[in-house]
Amino acid sequence: QVQLVESGGGLVQPGGSLRLSCAASGSIFGVYRMGWYRQAPGKQRELVAIITSGGATDYADFVEGRFTISRDNAKNTVYLQMNSLKPEDTAMYYCNHRGDVPKYFEVWGQGTLVTVSS
């Protein structure tokens, strides 16, 4: 069973940067996609970025080149580097892993809060 722990959230001024981390523990065999989602108060959870086991990445349109998802396989950790943050980026950010061995599974972290405010 994979367990995910996010860290790196906090309060940052508009235009600032943060790097979120998602550390996976347990067996990650079979994980084929890792992603970051976010949920702002009163809004639905939405996809921010994904990275596949093959290294392919994809981003939501609102990212506009400001965020970068990456991973360190040796540390079983996925990162989200966020630059040029805007107040509308304020949300709880969640890490998500999907796998299919021995059968499909999906795991969420507990979330880390990002607040962009002056």
N, C-alpha and C positions, 0 to 999 in steps of 0.2 A: 504494500500500500504506500503510495507516494504521499508525502506531506509537504506542503509549501509554506514558507514563511517569508513575508515581504518586509522590507525595511527601506529607509531612506526618505520617507515622506517628511513634510514639515511646512513651515511658513516661509514664503519667499516673496520678494517684491516683483512686480511686473517687469519683465525683461530678464529676470534671473534664471538660474539653472538648478536642477536637481537630478540626482541619479538614483533611481529605484533599483533595488535588488530583490531577487526571488530565489531563495535557496531551497533546493529540493532534497529531501531525505527519504530513506527507504529505497525500494527498488524502482528505478526509473526505466527499466527495460521495457521496451514497447512504446515509449512516449514518442509520438511522431510530430506533435505540434505544441509549441509553447507560446503563450500570448499574454498581453496585458489588456485589461478592460478597465473602464472607469464608470462610476455612477455618481452623478451630482444630485444634491437634494431635490426631490420631487421629479426626478427624471429617470428614465430607464437606463439600465446598464448598457454600455456600448463598447464596441471593440476599438482599441487604440492601435495595437500592432501585434503581429505574429511573426514567429520564426519557426521554420520546420526543422526536422532532424537533418535535412539535407542542406540547411543554411539559407534557404530562400526566405525572404522577408516581404511583408506587406503592411501597409499603413492605411489608417482611415484618412479620408480627404482632409479633415480638419487639422491634421498634423502639419501639413504644408512644409515638410522638410525640416521641422523643428526638433523632432524626436528621432532617436536611433535605438533600435532593439538589437541586442547582441547576447552572446552566451559564452560561458566558460565551461567547457565540458568536463575539465578536470575538477572543477569545483561544483558541478551540477547546479550552476547558478545562471539565471537569465537577468539581464539588466535592461533598464529603459533610461537612456540619457535624454533629458528634457531640457531644451534651451529655449530662449525667447518666450518664456512662460507668460500667459495672459490670465487675467482674472477668470475668464471662462474655462480655464483648465482646472479650476478648483473642483475637486471631487475625491471620492475614495477610489483608490487604484487597487485593482485585484489582479493577482497572477493566476493563470489557468494553464493546466497541462492536459493534453488529450493523448490517449494511447489505445492500442488495440490488441495487446497481448496480455493474457490469453484471450481476452475479449475486450470490447470497447469499454473504456473508462474515462472519466473526466474528474479532475480535482481542482478545487479552488483554495486559494489562500484566504487569510482573514482580512486582508486589506491594509493599506497604509494611506493615511490622509495627506493630501496635498492641498495647501491653501495658498493662493496667489493674491496678495493684497498689499497695498501700500499703507 
